[in-house]
Amino acid sequence: MIKSMTGFGRFEVQEQDRKICVELKSVNHRYLDVNLKMPKKLNFFEAAIRNELKNYIERGKVDVFITYEDYSESNVCVKYNKDIAEDYYKYLKQMAVDFNLDDDVRVSTLSRYPEVFSMEEQTVDEEALWSLLLKAIKGAAESFVKTRITEGENLRRDLLSKLDTMLGHVEFIEKRSPEIVTEYRQKLRDKVAELIDDSKIDESRLMMEVTIFADKVCVDEELVRLRSHIETMKDNLIEGGSIGRKLDFMAQEMNREANTTLSKCNDLSVSQCAIELKTEIEKVREQIQNIE
């Protein structure tokens, strides 16, 4: 099985008063590039999140969106700062003595001074939070991989079809190439016969010219390599795995052989076939860019 680098996955998990939602979406990229967007409270888990995603993804530009909601009413508490209140009270008493004022300090008055009471967020149970987050990440990643596999299967079928078409072009050129040499020999003989008597035709000279021509237009090596690359690519697509980079390299080699074939041929039908072959190779290369 092969995977596309285009995918989407979403998973939401809620336990007690906490809810986490994770969304993944990706496009093709040469390497694995993970972009995380999440609340600051979860930044502590960034490295762990990246490591977990590597278990599911090898290549692609992946955007990860994480939302976190805490509905509990006990996530903050009031803290009484006795030392600060004591200092306030001490200095207020001193002020009453220094300025000969009534000592009317009340609890309600003292409580209004800064920092006597403060709101403090309770310590988060990181292990429990990570357990919840990990569950959401795994669920989203599994959904994400499924969409990639589905798209990858569509790519595989399309590529196999294109490769079969390319094999048809190669077979046509293989069949047509010997005919070109035979036709050239006959044309050359007919041309010479128009100029001189048949009995004076130098067969050895004629064969030398035909041999030189055949060597110039010979594309046997290019076609053998083309066929080999096509068959190998088909085998890799059937076998599956992370083969995107390998297939991209093979497509480049196929394009090089097709270019050489086109430059050597001087037959219209072969030229047209070679152009069609190059067109199919370019289509294959575009599709391969989306394979992980």
Steps between C-alpha positions, in 0.01 A plus 500: 500500500614853428396823666425839356655803667160669492281413795269619776413362842301620800432354842336639811522353848331612822550369850334653805536878461769505230469484123777480242455513122782423256490566125765401246527604137791467261632570152804365319852593613849359450537425870287484814408854605264520799343834591330500842231746609379444857432680831802611701397266779590206273837632378672277751396197291626629162798263472289201605231591244755520219650164596158337508409633154819349355347158570229576244656743251830491308464780248278801439426850628265434790297765683384393846223693676432421866227658712467447874203586720478465879148531639589433861427772754787397722780584260575816701494568875527798736827530687528690830841668538536525879845658499388786275186558712715503810728766354202715399351471850829582670553814295139611539535473879823699477326768297227530767766564765709735287208721401286460810213339312234252600599141450204392285658220299241237415532167324287623210731800460819300520376243250472766229871575493699362206628144519328418830275275299608371157363258243730210430464231236517152640779267398409297191538126512738474203485123481119498479502786251756327278298178511196689372701687238671182379165332453381790284823506298486126428136519398562791263816338360324170428219684321762705316687190382179341371433795270860484379470129425174552309654777291817292458298211356344735246847624406628144465223398260548814292878456482476132404264597218740766376795260519310246288441774243872580505584133443275509194701793361828317567371187324398706197845660472668159544291359216540803276878551538613203280248602235660845481838350412344266242311788339814714496696224327231463233474878448876526469511214249218656297672839500830356386323292235352815354847640448697196387448153354395229751800295399736775613359538853770437759326279754778536757484879478120485524516279809755734661264796456209301639711387796602858580138610482383209717759588764384863507133415548548197724309542827519142624691590818265786582194281449644219714565743783159662457326165517705407805413825681130462418486139621695586816268791575197274458653246739568773757144631475361152556739433788422836666674680785664842516620507140437860394865607477601180321225533242588864440859404419383224266267742320794733439697212346204405283473856374869501412464180293191636325687820409786299349256286303326808363829663399614190307185417306437642155171323441176695542303221666783426745538871575130533576514190718807630688321831564200311639740300714655817642153640569405189699829512692432860598153404623655219703755738653224738607307220668810365670552835675198413716627157612654469845 
